[in-house]
């Protein structure tokens, strides 16, 4: 058992006897030292994003590029790809499409699929309790961002954590290859940023000419389409962990502090109906009342129409209703069986 699992784990994962024999102690939420590499990366992107406030970097095309990027990376890649597909397996897709969503998610610098899924599944297992990696019971800033920049995160890079929370992810050859790369999230982010910069600069020069205006437009597209978009997607994703566990209303008395937060819902196209999600995490939809619109679910349904999504799991209340209808139809059918003439 140990050897077979060892073979699918990413490079660098702790497989020491202590991590195998004592899985519970590896998940203790000690703060630890600050990870300065993460801290400097986050701080640098926030500072560069402030350039968007300068008139020289503003353009309406840049704003449009930002909005398109938010949909592509902040809606399709993270909420639908990393969250509802990989973490909860609430629907199925062709493998090529799943890996496309994961590749886009990697470009957001929100960590690798195995790490992201492990943290999220761990959060659901211990939501707002001692082993929750990002509960706001330890403070709003901890839930929003501080948990990302402390050494406490390294507790997940153990045999027991991958074995328990992400074994299905690291079993995939592509995701395993990602895990073995040095600083994979940084590499994917820098690669996609470089590709974007090269293409946008070439396009601007071709359309406008080799002028200052072309390079100014290219700079605007980069600042808005890459940097501001990345920082924005970070914060709307983090807000699910922080705001949606502090502010809002509850449809269900779950064992955690999850809330339905309309503002987070607007920013994330549905992820803010968080109490609904914690009450029924297996569902591809968090729309439990008619007015709790879940745009991400309709996107998944649209994938189903074109053959990109199957086995879409509906909310529990609909699953129960369907079961009752099926049971009633079965009973009615039994009553309608033709009788032999006497």
C-alpha positions, 0 to 999 in steps of 0.5 A: 500500500505504501509503495504503490502510493509512493509512486504517484506522489509528487517529487519532494513530498515527505514520505518519512515514517513520521508523516506516514505513521502520524497523519493527524499531527501533520495537519496541526494549524501552527502558524510557522515562519513567513514564506517570504517567497510567497509574500514578496510575489503577492506584494509585487503583483499588488504594487504593479497592479496599482499602475492601472490607476495611472492614466498612461496605463488606462485603456478601454481595451485593457478593461475589456481584456481584464473582464474577459480574463476574469471570466476565463480564469476567475470563473471557468478555471478556479470555481468550475475547474479546480473547485466543482470539477476537481475538488468535488467531482460534481460533474465529469468532462473529457480528460482533455477539457479537464486538463485545459481548465487545470492549465488555465487555473495554473496560470492564476498562481493559485497553486497546483491542482493537488495542493489546491484540492488537498487544502479544499477537501481538508477545509470541508473535513474540518471546516471552522474547526481546529484543522481547518487551514483557513478558518476566519475563527483565527482572524479575517486576514488569516482566512483571506490571505495570511494562511497562504504565506506562513510555513503552516502550509507545508504541513500538507506536503506529506505522504498522509495529506496527499494519501488522504485528500488528493490521491486521485489527483496525483494519480493523473500523469499530467497533474503529477508532472506539474507537481514535479516541476520546480515552483510550478505555479510561478512557472505557469504564471510567468509563462502565460504572462510572457506569452500574453506580453509577446502576442499583445505587443506584436498585435499592437505594433502590427495594427498601430505601427512601431510607435509609442502608442503601440507600446503604451497600448501593449503595456495597458493590456498587460497591466489590466489583462494580466496583473490586475486580473490576477490580483482581482481573481486572487481576492474574489477567490479568497473572499469565499474563505473569509467573507462567506464564513463571516457575513451573510445568512444561512439556509442550513444549520451546518457544523461550520460558520458558512454563510450565503453572501450576495456580494461574493456571489456577484463577484464569483458568479455563484460561489458566494452561496457558500452555506448551500455549498457546505450543506451539499458539497457534492452538488454541481449547483449551489442554487437552492432557492429560485432567486439564488442564481448560480451562473457557474452551474448554468455554465456547467449545464451549457457544457453538458448541452455540447457534450463537455459535461456529463453526470452533473450532480443536482442539489440534494433536494432535487435528487430526493424529489427525483427519487420520490418521483421514481418510487411513485412511478414504480408503485403506479406502474405496479398497480397498472399491470394488466390482470389476467381475465377471469 
